[in-house]
Amino acid sequence: MKIVVKIGTSSLTNNAGVLRHDVVAAMAQQISQVKTAGHEIILVTSGAVALGIAVLSLDRRPTDVLSLQALSAVGQPQLMAAYAAEFKRHGHVTAQVLLVPHDFVDRTQYLHARNTMLKLLELGCVPVVNENDAIANNEIRYGDNDHLSALVSHLVSADVLLLLTDTDGLYTANPHTDPMAKIISVVTAEDPLLQVDAQESGTDRGSGGMASKIAAARIASWSGVVAVIASAETPDVIARVINGDDQVGTRFLPHDRRLSARKLWIAFASEVEGSVVVDAGAREALISRGTSLLPAGVVGVSGDFMAGSTIEIRDQSGLVIARGMAAMSITQVQQSQGKRSSDVDSFGSTEVVHRDDLVIL
């Protein structure tokens, strides 16, 4: 079995942002145990920014991107050194893999990343993955490694994505404030819970939260991967999840529809920078016939986007029916909306969104 394990900052550090070496040791011990049993494990880890804050003795987490990038560059080597030391105790070698969003959008980069990861597994290494935050700011600003781990699970065709956090799983209500809250053991692929957007933050040491993990589970589901949200403090949590223990965490079942990594990124992981409204004819063509979105069907536009930005496509009732990568800027869409393609001035594209860059939701 191939498993991607993601552990977040809130589990890896204490309230002061200092790395918890006991947690790192526990992860190394558990991963080494299941690896010895014949499973392939990839670890996606957060914590570089928090470690940078602790090392530099800052009293709070900055909010500007440049500072966050610099702090990740300070914390990342210390994070890897801690993992390398603990895995060495169990006779395993770690390999640092730093990824950026472009690695999942560009087909050539995607294949390079996939081949490298699979070769590391073949060599018996434990790939330790993080976002290359020092040069790529999307994860810092718009989510956390929950998204990254879900995309990695697609990259390597994983069987299971395990999202380790500081709660036992997904509850019916906030268990800290509602004594009647109950844990949800299974979420199906069509459950409305999977429509939650990742906008809520967790602790002030990290950038994730339960909404981010549900969004990651949705990406995994549309990749055909089982996702589990569970507590990092659960004894032998990795082995128990691998063995199908239904008493551990919340399990998200895979969808019967599969998307490419590029379309997964567009649909669920990229920042939405604007939207267009389409008429009934365009809505029907997109949903039923899988066409590209042409200017003739556009009746409204909002936001501030350029060609290459991710936009939402809404019907006239306001319902989001699709997401896509725009082939025009907002100005170009405004100038061409309602026109036939033959009447559109040459912008380099006569389509608002090409069908290859479009995901029906």
C-alpha positions in Angstrom: 0.0 0.0 0.0 1.1 3.5 -0.8 0.3 6.1 1.9 0.8 9.9 2.0 1.0 11.2 5.6 0.6 14.9 6.3 1.3 16.4 9.7 0.6 20.0 10.5 2.3 22.8 12.4 -0.2 22.6 15.3 0.8 19.0 15.9 4.6 19.5 15.4 5.1 22.6 17.6 4.2 23.7 21.1 2.4 26.9 21.9 5.7 28.8 21.7 6.3 27.5 18.2 9.1 25.3 19.3 9.5 21.9 17.5 8.2 19.0 19.6 11.0 16.4 19.1 8.8 13.8 20.8 6.2 14.2 17.9 9.0 14.0 15.3 10.4 10.9 17.0 6.9 9.3 17.1 6.3 10.0 13.4 9.7 8.5 12.5 9.0 5.4 14.6 5.5 4.8 13.2 6.5 5.4 9.6 9.6 3.2 9.9 7.4 0.4 11.4 4.9 0.4 8.5 7.7 0.8 6.0 9.4 -2.2 7.4 6.1 -4.1 7.0 6.3 -3.4 3.2 4.3 -0.2 2.8 5.5 2.9 0.9 5.3 6.1 2.8 5.6 9.7 1.8 5.6 12.3 4.6 4.3 15.8 3.9 5.3 18.2 6.7 4.5 21.7 7.8 6.4 23.6 10.4 9.2 25.4 8.6 7.7 28.9 9.2 6.9 28.2 12.8 10.5 26.9 13.4 11.9 30.0 11.7 9.8 32.2 14.1 11.1 30.2 17.1 14.8 30.3 15.9 14.7 34.0 15.4 12.8 34.6 18.7 10.0 36.5 17.1 7.0 37.1 19.4 4.3 36.5 16.7 3.8 35.2 13.2 4.2 37.9 10.5 1.5 38.4 7.9 3.5 39.7 5.0 4.5 37.2 2.3 8.2 38.2 2.2 8.7 37.7 5.9 7.0 34.3 5.8 9.2 33.2 2.9 12.3 34.3 4.7 11.2 32.5 7.9 10.5 29.3 5.9 14.1 29.4 4.6 15.4 29.7 8.2 13.2 26.9 9.5 13.3 24.3 6.7 16.9 23.0 7.2 16.3 22.6 10.9 13.1 20.7 10.2 14.8 18.3 7.8 17.7 17.8 10.2 15.3 16.8 13.0 13.6 14.3 10.7 16.8 12.9 9.3 18.2 12.3 12.8 15.1 10.4 14.0 14.7 8.3 10.8 18.4 7.4 10.9 17.8 5.8 14.4 15.5 3.3 12.6 17.9 2.7 9.7 16.0 4.8 7.1 17.2 7.6 4.9 15.1 10.8 4.3 15.0 12.8 1.1 13.9 16.4 0.9 11.4 17.2 -1.8 10.3 20.8 -2.2 7.4 21.5 -4.6 5.6 24.5 -6.0 2.1 24.8 -7.6 3.6 24.9 -11.0 4.8 21.3 -10.5 1.1 20.2 -10.6 -0.1 22.6 -13.4 2.6 22.0 -16.0 2.5 18.5 -17.4 6.3 18.3 -17.9 7.0 19.4 -14.3 4.3 17.0 -13.1 6.0 14.0 -14.7 9.4 15.1 -13.5 8.1 15.4 -9.9 6.2 12.0 -10.2 9.3 10.2 -11.5 11.6 11.6 -8.9 9.2 10.7 -6.1 8.7 7.1 -7.4 12.5 6.7 -7.8 13.0 7.8 -4.2 10.5 5.2 -3.0 12.2 2.6 -5.2 15.5 3.4 -3.5 14.0 2.8 -0.1 14.0 6.5 1.0 11.3 8.3 2.9 10.5 11.4 0.9 9.8 14.4 3.2 7.8 16.9 1.2 7.1 20.6 1.8 6.1 23.5 -0.3 9.1 25.5 -1.5 7.8 28.5 0.5 11.0 30.5 0.1 10.3 31.1 -3.6 6.6 30.2 -4.0 4.0 32.1 -2.0 0.7 30.5 -3.0 0.6 27.9 -0.1 1.6 30.5 2.5 -1.2 32.9 1.4 -4.0 30.7 0.4 -3.9 27.4 2.3 -1.4 25.1 3.8 0.1 21.7 3.1 -3.3 20.0 3.3 -3.7 21.0 -0.4 -0.2 20.0 -1.2 -0.5 16.6 0.4 -3.8 15.9 -1.5 -2.0 16.8 -4.8 0.9 14.6 -3.9 -1.5 11.7 -3.2 -2.7 12.1 -6.8 0.9 12.5 -8.1 2.0 9.1 -6.8 -1.4 7.3 -7.1 -1.6 6.8 -3.4 -4.1 4.4 -1.8 -4.6 6.5 1.4 -4.0 10.1 2.4 -3.7 10.5 6.2 -4.2 14.1 7.5 -2.8 14.2 11.0 -4.0 17.1 13.1 -4.7 18.1 16.8 -8.3 16.7 16.8 -9.7 13.2 16.6 -11.5 13.8 13.3 -14.5 15.7 11.9 -17.3 16.3 14.4 -20.9 17.2 14.1 -20.1 20.4 16.0 -17.2 22.0 17.8 -16.2 19.4 20.5 -14.6 22.2 22.5 -17.8 24.1 23.0 -20.6 21.5 22.4 -20.6 18.5 24.7 -23.1 16.7 22.4 -20.7 16.8 19.4 -20.1 13.4 17.9 -17.3 12.3 15.6 -18.3 11.5 12.0 -16.7 8.2 11.1 -17.4 8.1 7.3 -18.1 10.8 4.7 -19.3 9.7 1.2 -18.0 11.3 -2.0 -21.4 13.0 -2.6 -21.8 14.3 1.0 -22.4 18.1 1.2 -19.6 18.3 3.7 -17.2 18.0 0.8 -18.4 21.4 -0.5 -16.8 23.3 2.3 -14.2 25.9 1.2 -10.8 26.2 3.0 -11.2 29.6 4.4 -10.9 29.0 8.2 -7.6 29.1 9.9 -6.5 26.8 12.6 -3.9 28.0 15.2 -1.8 31.1 14.9 1.2 28.8 14.4 -0.2 27.4 11.1 -2.3 28.3 8.2 -4.7 25.4 8.0 -7.8 24.3 9.9 -10.6 21.7 9.6 -12.0 23.4 6.5 -8.7 23.2 4.8 -8.5 19.5 5.6 -12.0 18.8 4.3 -11.0 20.6 1.1 -7.9 18.4 0.8 -10.1 15.3 1.4 -12.3 16.5 -1.5 -9.2 16.7 -3.8 -8.2 13.2 -2.7 -11.7 11.9 -3.3 -11.7 13.2 -6.8 -8.3 11.5 -7.3 -9.7 8.1 -6.3 -7.8 8.2 -2.9 -9.3 7.4 0.5 -8.6 10.3 2.9 -8.6 10.1 6.7 -8.5 12.9 9.2 -7.2 11.8 12.6 -5.3 13.0 15.6 -1.5 12.8 15.6 -1.7 11.8 19.3 -3.6 8.6 18.6 -1.3 5.6 19.4 -0.1 3.8 16.3 -2.4 5.9 14.2 -0.6 5.2 10.9 -0.7 1.4 11.2 -4.3 1.5 12.4 -5.5 3.6 9.4 -3.6 1.3 7.0 -5.3 -1.7 8.6 -8.7 -0.1 8.1 -9.5 0.6 11.8 -12.9 2.4 11.6 -12.5 3.6 15.2 -9.8 6.0 14.1 -10.6 9.4 12.7 -13.0 10.4 9.9 -12.7 8.4 6.6 -13.6 10.1 3.3 -14.6 7.7 0.5 -13.3 8.2 -3.1 -15.3 9.7 -5.9 -16.1 7.7 -9.0 -15.0 10.6 -11.1 -11.3 11.2 -11.5 -9.6 14.5 -12.5 -6.1 15.2 -13.8 -3.7 17.0 -11.4 -4.0 20.1 -13.5 -7.8 20.1 -13.3 -7.6 19.3 -9.6 -5.5 22.3 -9.0 -7.9 24.5 -11.0 -11.0 23.1 -9.3 -10.0 23.0 -5.7 -6.5 24.4 -4.9 -6.0 27.6 -6.8 -7.1 31.1 -5.8 -10.2 32.3 -7.6 -9.6 35.8 -8.9 -12.9 36.5 -10.6 -16.1 35.2 -12.1 -18.2 35.2 -15.2 -22.0 34.8 -15.5 -23.3 32.7 -18.4 -26.7 32.4 -20.0 -28.9 29.3 -20.1 -27.6 28.2 -23.5 -23.9 28.4 -22.5 -24.7 26.6 -19.2 -26.3 23.7 -21.1 -23.4 23.6 -23.6 -20.8 23.4 -20.8 -22.6 20.8 -18.7 -24.1 18.6 -21.4 -21.7 18.8 -24.3 -18.4 19.6 -22.6 -17.6 22.6 -24.8 -15.3 25.5 -24.2 -16.8 28.7 -22.8 -17.2 31.3 -25.6 -17.8 35.0 -25.3 -21.3 34.7 -26.8 -22.6 33.0 -23.7 -21.2 35.5 -21.2 -23.7 38.0 -19.7 -21.6 39.3 -16.8 -18.1 39.5 -15.3 -16.6 40.5 -12.0 -13.2 40.5 -10.2 -9.8 41.4 -11.5 -8.2 38.6 -13.4 -5.7 38.1 -16.2 -5.3 35.3 -18.8 -4.1 32.3 -16.8 -6.1 33.2 -13.6 -8.6 30.8 -12.1 -12.2 32.0 -12.4 -15.6 30.7 -11.4 -18.4 30.3 -13.9 -21.8 31.0 -12.6 -25.3 30.6 -14.0 -27.8 33.5 -13.9 -29.1 32.3 -10.5 -25.6 32.7 -9.0 -24.8 29.0 -8.7 -21.2 28.1 -9.4 -21.3 25.5 -12.1 -17.6 25.3 -13.1 -14.1 26.6 -12.5 -11.6 27.3 -15.2 -8.3 28.9 -16.2 -9.2 32.0 -18.1 -7.8 32.4 -21.6 -8.7 36.2 -21.6 -8.3 39.0 -19.1 -11.3 40.6 -17.5 -11.0 43.6 -19.9 -10.9 41.3 -22.9 -14.0 39.4 -21.6 -15.8 42.6 -21.1 -15.0 43.8 -24.6 -16.1 40.5 -26.2 -19.0 39.2 -24.1 -22.1 38.5 -26.0 -20.3 38.5 -29.4 -19.8 35.6 -31.7 -16.2 34.2 -31.9 -15.9 35.5 -35.5 -16.7 39.0 -34.3 -14.2 39.0 -31.4 -11.1 41.2 -31.9 -7.9 39.1 -31.9 -6.7 38.7 -28.3 -4.7 35.6 -28.9 -7.8 33.6 -28.0 -11.5 33.5 -29.0 -12.4 31.5 -25.9 -13.0 32.7 -22.4 -12.0 29.3 -21.0 -10.8 26.4 -23.1 -12.5 23.1 -22.3 -9.1 21.5 -21.4 -8.8 24.1 -18.6 -12.4 23.8 -17.4 -13.9 21.7 -14.6 -17.6 21.2 -14.2 -18.6 21.2 -10.6 
